[in-house]
Each structure stands twice: as C-alpha cells, then as structure tokens.
Amino acid sequence: MEAPTLFSQIMAQPPAILYWVYWLMIINTASILFIIHRVEARWTLAAWLLNGIIIMPYLYDQFGFVRLLGLAHIIVWTPLLVYLLGRRAHFALPSITGIYFWLLIVTNAVSLGFDYVDLARYFLGDAQIS
C-alpha cells in the first residue's frame, strides 16, 4: 500500500475544510493577476510559494499530518499580513485591486486565527488533525 501524501491527506478532509483550502489557494494564487503593477502582489506570491512548496512539505515530511502544519502559514502570513496592513492606504475601494487585497487580508487573517489555535493545541498535546 502506498504511503499517504500531504495532498492525499488534505483531500481526505471534510468538505467544509476542502472548500476553505480551495479558497485559500484561489485568493493567494490570484496575486498573479496584479504582479506586474503591485509590489504587494509580488510579496503575496512569494509568501504563497514559500509556504506551499518549501515550508509545509518540509513540516509534513518531518512531523506528518499534524496541527503543526499551521506553522507554515504563521511563518509567512504573519509578516505578510503586517506588511499588507501597513500598505492598506494603497488599497482603494471599490477598485478591483482594493477588493482583492482586502479579501486577501481578511482570508489570511482568518486562516491565521485557525493556525495559531492549532499551534497552541499541538503544543498542549492535541497533535492530530481530526
């Protein structure tokens, strides 16, 4: 039998979690649409790639499918969120760019809320993702 992968374990999660993961992928990847004209989009894409290609796979290889995986988001999205909030005056509403960046900020902030709770639960002994 083949060993599970990070991807297969994410795909085995309940639908609500999968929809959330899909939304995270869509909103962060959409930074590509603004990459030529917005430095914030370049930082967002860099954080997204660092998270998904390097940090999260590394954590999975070292620890498995546990709550500690949220640390990947914490490492890259906390500084990104601070940066984006510092640049918020540049996100005019109701422009498409403004709407996008505010959706990104809110989405990643909510995700970080879950991730910080998961990290605390991990260190309190509740390591497994249920």
N, C-alpha and C positions, 0 to 999 in steps of 0.2 A: 504494500500500500504506500502511496506517495505521501510524503510529509506535507502538512498544510503550509500554505504561504501566507504572507501578510494579506495579499489580495483576496485569497480564498476565505480567510477568516473575517475580513471586512464584509465580503459578500454574503456571509452566513448570518449577519446581524439582522435583527428585526427591521421591517420596512421603514419605520419612522427614523431609525438611525441611518439606514441607507439613504433615505431622502435627504437627510441633513448632510451626509458625506457628499452626495451628489451636488447639493447646493454649494458647499464649501469649495468643491472642485470648480464649479461653474464661475462663481463670483471671483475667486482668486485667479483663475486662468484668464478671465475676461480682461485682466490688466493688459494683456497683449494688444487689445484694441486701442489703448491710449499710450502705448510705449514710446512712440516717436515723439510725442509732444509733451509728455508729462513725466518728470523725474520720479514722482510718487509711484507711477505705474511700473517703472523700472525696478524700484526698490521692492514693490509688491511681488513682482515676478521672481526676483532674486530670492526673496524670502520663501515663496511658494516652492521653488525648485530645491532650495537648500533643505527645506522641511521634507518634501516628498521623495527626493532622490537620495539624499545623504543621511539626514539625522534619523528619520523614522525607520527606514530599513535597518540602519545600524542598531537602533534600540531594539527592534524586533529580533534581529539576529542574536543579540546578547541576552535578552530577557524574555522573549516570547510575546504572546498576545496578552499583555497585562496593562493595567491602568497607567503604568509609567510611560506608555507611548505618548500620552498627552504632553510630556515634557518637550517633545519635538515642536509642538505649537508654541509652548511657553517660551522656548529659547528664541524663536524667530518672530513670533507675532507680538510679543510684549513690546520689544523695541520698535517694531513696525507700527504698532498702534500708537505708541507715544509720538513717533515721528509724524504719522498722519494727522493726529490730533493737533500737533504743533503747526501743521500746514492747513488746517481746516478753513482758514480765511480765503484760501485759494479755490475752495470747492463751492462755487456759486450755485445756488438753487434758483430756478428749477432746471438748470442745464443738465444735459446727459452726463457730462463729466461729474458734476456735483452730485447728482443722484447716485451714480456708480460708486463714488468714493464714500458717500455716507452709508450706502448699503454694505460696502466692504467693511467699514469701521464697525458698524453695528453687528454684522455677522461674525467677524473675527473676535469682537469683544464677547459676544455670547459664547462662542466656542471656547475662548479662554476661561470664561467662568466655569464651564464644564471641566476643562483641563486642570485648572487649579484645584477643584474639588476632587477629581480623580487622583491627582498627585498626592493630596493630603490623605485620601483613603488608602492609596498604595503604601505610604509610609506608616499608616496606622494598622497595617496588616491585611487590608482588603485588596489584594493584588489582582485577582482575576476579574476580567470583564465578563459580566453576566449577560 
